Amino acid sequence: MIRLLIADDEVIERKVLYRTLEKHIGDQCRIFQAENGREALKIYEEEAVQIAILDIEMPGINGIEAAQAIREKDKDCCIIFLTAYDEFSYAKKAITVRALDYLLKPYDEQELMLVVDEAIRTASERRGKGSQEAPGSGAALESGQEELEDGGQIRLSKVAEIISRYICENYMYDISMQDLARTMNYSEAYFCKLFKQCFNKNFTAYLTEYRVEQAKKMLEEPTVNVKDIGKAVGYTDSNYFAKVFKRITGQSPTEYRLCIFQNT
């Protein structure tokens, strides 16, 4: 099973997150809990954790410091940050950590599970494979951030237009938040904040929903194979495509297609 760690010093928030994950992925993951960064690192070492969901603000060793310690030893651990808008100046320090995504509190349950599903897929693929560091990891520049903070020279509408065009042209490929952040010359943490401001959801959720919308259009063509549709929208694993499609629509791609033609 995949070994997943959640670290949050707020007991109620941690328990709610644990129950949510147990409900959705308890059959796929062994879930550990930590109340601070020091305990998180101890559990990581003892259990060889593959996915770490870390609150940023924790006493002693905070989430960023814990993530940096994990990343020094492990290039493959999937790191997901829990944070809030007013903590992003602090989160800039996490540039080199290469987080899978940043979840902003209070997070939406569907967004959370879309990110966790992606982390499970990534961790499963990395198991047994050599570590592969993406070109330019940790080298994102801050110039874009300074440009926005210094007098708002780039309007959100223009940024949203650039992001939308990039996703429209590249959703069928294996793209990541880091890819787009580097393309736009932003740090990952700041790009996550900017993306949320533009679209009111995180990158992983937006990309997944966009892909599913494209898949819906293709499913209207009865002669196109469901597996081919999955590949066409960026999912080489047909089972994973079916899983995320059902996560969003409540139906498998085949069930969705049947409903289309039953109603025509």
Number of C-alpha atoms within 10 A of each C-alpha: 11 20 18 26 24 24 29 26 18 13 12 10 12 18 14 11 19 17 14 15 20 15 10 13 17 15 11 13 18 15 20 17 19 20 17 24 27 19 15 28 22 12 16 22 12 9 14 15 22 23 25 28 26 28 27 27 21 20 13 10 17 20 29 23 19 23 29 18 14 22 18 9 10 15 14 20 24 27 23 24 24 20 21 18 14 8 13 16 10 13 22 15 14 21 22 16 21 25 21 24 26 30 25 19 11 10 15 12 12 12 20 21 18 22 22 23 18 19 23 22 14 17 18 14 10 16 12 8 9 9 11 9 11 10 8 10 14 17 14 20 17 16 13 19 17 13 12 14 11 10 8 11 11 14 9 16 10 11 15 16 11 13 19 16 12 13 17 14 10 13 20 17 14 11 13 14 22 25 17 17 21 18 13 17 17 23 26 31 25 21 24 24 20 19 20 18 14 18 14 11 19 27 24 20 18 18 21 22 19 17 23 24 16 18 21 18 10 20 20 14 10 12 8 11 12 19 16 13 22 25 16 17 22 20 21 17 12 14 12 15 25 19 16 23 23 16 16 17 14 12 16 17 24 13 11 18 18 14 12 14 10 8 6 5
